[in-house]
Amino acid sequence: RGEEATQIGSAAALDSGDLVYAQYREAGILLYRGYKLHQFIDQCMGNARGSCKGIQMPIHYGSKDLNYVTISSTVATQMPQAVGSAYAYKRAANEKCVVCYFGDGATSEGDAHAAFNFAATLEVPIIFICRNNGYAISTPSKDQYHSDGIASRGTGYGMMAIRVDGHDLFAVYNANKAARQMAVNENKPILIEVMVDRFGPHSTSDDSSAYRSEEKMRHHAKTIDPIERVRRYMDVRGCWNNEKEKTWRKEATDMVLKELEQCEHIKRASITIMFDNVFEKVEPHLQKQMHELMQHVQQNHEASFLTLLSKYEQSCVPDK
């Protein structure tokens, strides 16, 4: 919670052909571009219908059709890659740009500085979008840098820099719209620093109360929640009300539960999927490993992880 406007506001300002290099908090952009709910759930469950079929982490979404490069959790590695794609776009003169998302913690990595420098010197059409929520998981900004945020780094590398309130959907949209025009029309990189607050832990394994005030977090969630701000804006203009919200929340919940139930009955991909798409064809040494793996599974079938997992799933999913 807290970063929704950063995703939707920027997504609305982009062209569908613009290439996105995300980190791991940009699922909203995929949703905006048309990624289906069942595709998200398939990916989380790692079933045979999913695009990654269980060989990626649940949050490592990707879609070639939607110009969204598959996510990698390693911090900042996507940044130089995004610059390379932007350089290719410049050479192709296709009137598109590349958009690269990352957190404030990523800017402490060497890859970020390499990306900024290459983007500036090569003058490529790229928008760097930094979600600055003040923490790199649990490391506060004051322990990362003493400069004035992240925007000043763009200026230092000779890039145009914009700082925007990440809780304001319309401000984020306008900033990204202006940045895209500059990137595409002038072949220039732009750094947008989106100032946001994360209203919850970094992940389910994170206890954020250990490094920040829960009272302050609750206060921010009540006063600057981007979704609540848009809701009030729409309410004042007569295009939203509590009744509509109640109806939509119920419809959304029912839709998620329905898709979840359907996805639960889709089988997992074969364990041999791990050998696919490594090389153009399965090489002899991989064929040998695959044969050894299947022998092991067959010989230890009852005690294998796959069998135990299958039994667990059968106990959880009711018969139809």
Secondary structure, 3 states (H helix, E strand, C coil): CCCHHHHHHHHHHCCCCCEEECCCCCHHHHHHHCCCHHHHHHHHHCECCCCCCCCCCCCCCCECCCCEECCCCCCCCHHHHHHHHHHHHHHHCCCCCEEEEEEHHHHHCHHHHHHHHHHHHHCCCEEEEEEECCEECCEEHHHCCCCCCCHHHHHHCCCEEEEEECCCHHHHHHHHHHHHHHHHHHCCCEEEEEECCCCCCCCCCCCHHHCCCHHHHHHHHHHCCHHHHHHHHHHHCCCCCHHHHHHHHHHHHHHHHHHHHHHHCCCECCHHHHHCCCCCCCCHHHHHHHHHHHHHHHHCCCCCHHHHHHHHHHHHCCCC
